[in-house]
Amino acid sequence: MLALSCVRDRIVQHALASALSSHFDSALHPSAFAWRRGRSTRDALVAVDHALADGRQWVFRGDIEEFFDRIPPSLLLRGLQDLTADNDLVALIETLLSAGALLGGRILDPTLGTHRR
């Protein structure tokens, strides 16, 4: 199931993503290319070419099916708290994560996942 946020929440989510991306980008491994600002598939291919030229023989491409559907929100929030130590920011993200979804006139309260938007 795909949850679509209201316009106000999308604006908040975009602002959060913009503010946090540079902070979290530095925590990612240099060989990670997906979903990173300023990195493209072309950059990934150049990195693979360099690795092959250096004598490496293996390339790993991974994608975990339904990964975002299975993230425990409490684990995510704990990790955010550890990385940012900003209680207000973590509380805002918790509010966004706990927003229900309207389905057939009922509000479904999420217990798992990040509700890809």
Sequence and secondary structure as in RCSB ss.txt:
>XXXX:A:sequence
MLALSCVRDRIVQHALASALSSHFDSALHPSAFAWRRGRSTRDALVAVDHALADGRQWVFRGDIEEFFDRIPPSL
LLRGLQDLTADNDLVALIETLLSAGALLGGRILDPTLGTHRR
>XXXX:A:secstr
      HHHHHHHHHHHHHHHHHHHTTS TT  TT TT  HHHHHHHHHHHHHTT         TTGGGS  HHH
HHHHHHHHH  HHHHHHHHHHHT  EEETTEEE   SS    
